[in-house]
Structures are given as structure tokens and as C-alpha cells.
């Protein structure tokens, strides 16, 4: 006869808005300095984030394609991102414009304070 133990976990970290993950970078530091030009873009070197300068505003999207979860094979030709795994295209506001993907890219909130950019991933 086995003993069944109920475990409990502390979900407060998941629920705490102050514990959400964020990514910060400096627009004056390479490779992020490329984002100072309108219509420039960058695949974040350490995070699965597509970054783009749209008319002077930095926008951030997941780089995980909604079709097949490819993360690092992207190109950008203003105003569209293309996932080169299977050819899905997304506008620079994350909307699907050509399949096979059928869902938009998730957009992350971006805050810019001088040259410091913070992306909230939570």
C-alpha cells in the first residue's frame, strides 16, 4: 500500500506582477544601436524577440513563429517580417499577412526612457 502525499506549491511568484520577466538594453550599445534608424530591425541576440523601429517607435514581438515555432530564421523588408522556415509573413504590427501561419505574433509592451529600452515579457 502506497502513501499518497499532497504537495502544495507557492504560486505567488507567478501571480506577482513585480516578478514578471523583463529585458532591458541600451539603444546606444551594439547591436541594439541599429534600432535608432526607422525601418531597422533586430532579432534579439539572447531572447526570442523580434525588435523593429516603426516610424521612430520600438516595437517588440515574439520570434516564435505561430506556424511551426521556428525562432531564429527571420528576415525583414519594411513593413513585413518573414519567417524563412515556411514562408509565413507578418506585418510590423505582428499581424499575419501570409500563411501558413494563422495567428498573429504576440507583441510585448515596450518602454523607452532616453536610450534605455525595457520589454515586459510577463
VENLINTA-V449387 format. One record per residue. N is the residue number from 0. PHI is phi in radians with two decimals (none if undefined). OMEGA is omega in radians with two decimals (NA if undefined). D_CENTER is the distance of its C-alpha to the mean C-alpha in Angstrom with 2 decimals. Layout:
n={N	N}
phi={PHI	PHI}
omega={OMEGA	OMEGA}
d_center={D_CENTER	D_CENTER}
//
This chain:
n={0	1	2	3	4	5	6	7	8	9	10	11	12	13	14	15	16	17	18	19	20	21	22	23	24	25	26	27	28	29	30	31	32	33	34	35	36	37	38	39	40	41	42	43	44	45	46	47	48	49	50	51	52	53	54	55	56	57	58	59	60	61	62	63	64	65	66	67	68	69	70	71	72	73	74	75	76	77	78	79	80	81	82	83	84	85	86	87	88	89	90	91	92	93	94	95	96	97	98	99	100	101	102	103	104	105	106	107	108	109	110	111	112	113	114	115	116	117	118	119	120	121}
phi={none	-1.62	-1.82	-1.78	-1.94	-1.46	-1.74	-2.22	-2.26	-1.67	-1.51	-1.10	-1.15	-1.24	-1.58	-1.37	-1.12	-1.35	-1.78	-1.24	-1.32	-2.41	-2.17	-2.16	-2.60	-1.84	-1.16	-1.64	-1.82	-1.18	-1.56	-1.23	-1.09	-1.11	-1.30	-1.29	-1.72	-1.05	1.26	-1.47	-2.61	-2.79	-1.57	-0.90	-1.19	-2.16	-2.04	-1.47	-2.33	-1.63	-2.05	-2.58	-1.71	-1.89	0.91	1.60	-1.91	-1.44	-2.09	-2.32	-2.35	-1.09	-1.68	-1.53	-1.06	-1.32	-1.52	-2.35	1.18	-1.08	-2.15	-2.29	-2.15	-2.08	-2.30	-2.42	-2.32	-0.80	-1.87	-2.18	-1.59	-2.20	-1.50	-1.36	-1.13	-2.42	1.56	-1.09	-2.13	-2.33	-1.26	-1.33	-2.00	1.56	-1.40	-1.14	-2.08	-2.71	-1.39	-1.44	-1.07	-2.13	-2.03	-1.20	-1.28	-1.26	-1.76	-1.83	-1.13	-2.16	-2.10	-2.05	-2.28	1.19	-1.74	-1.53	-2.05	-2.13	-1.97	-1.59	-1.74	-1.31}
omega={-3.13	3.09	3.14	3.13	3.04	3.07	3.04	3.13	3.12	-3.13	-3.05	3.11	3.12	-3.07	-3.05	-3.11	3.11	-3.10	-3.14	-3.12	3.03	3.13	3.14	3.06	-3.11	3.14	3.12	-3.11	3.09	0.04	-3.03	-3.14	3.08	-3.11	3.09	3.13	3.09	-3.12	3.05	-3.13	-3.12	2.93	-3.09	-3.05	-3.09	-3.09	3.09	-3.06	2.96	3.13	-3.13	3.06	-3.14	3.13	3.10	3.11	3.09	3.07	-3.09	-3.13	3.00	3.05	3.09	-3.10	-3.10	3.09	-3.04	3.05	2.99	-3.05	-2.97	3.14	-3.06	2.94	3.14	2.99	-2.99	0.17	-3.00	2.95	3.02	3.00	-3.04	3.10	-3.11	3.01	3.09	3.12	-3.12	3.07	-3.14	2.92	3.02	-3.09	3.07	3.04	3.06	-3.11	0.51	3.10	3.11	3.12	3.12	3.02	3.07	3.09	3.11	3.06	-3.13	3.02	3.11	3.09	-3.03	3.10	3.12	3.13	3.10	3.12	3.12	-3.10	-3.05	NA}
d_center={49.60	46.12	44.80	41.69	39.72	37.21	34.34	32.46	29.12	27.79	24.80	24.84	21.97	19.70	21.13	21.17	18.69	19.51	18.27	14.62	12.26	10.92	10.11	12.55	13.64	16.52	16.47	19.91	19.05	18.37	16.11	14.24	17.48	16.82	14.54	17.83	18.92	18.28	16.64	15.25	11.91	10.55	8.72	8.30	11.58	11.16	7.73	5.76	3.14	4.98	6.97	10.07	13.28	14.74	18.31	17.77	14.79	11.44	8.61	4.83	3.19	2.93	5.47	7.95	10.41	12.14	15.42	15.90	12.84	12.93	10.10	11.60	13.87	12.45	14.49	14.39	17.57	17.39	16.54	15.04	12.53	14.44	13.66	16.82	17.46	19.12	18.63	16.36	15.45	13.07	13.87	11.99	11.67	9.97	13.45	15.09	17.95	19.30	19.34	19.81	16.53	17.61	14.62	11.97	8.23	6.96	6.29	6.04	9.35	10.08	13.58	15.51	18.87	20.73	18.82	16.78	13.16	11.73	8.33	9.33	7.70	11.12}
//
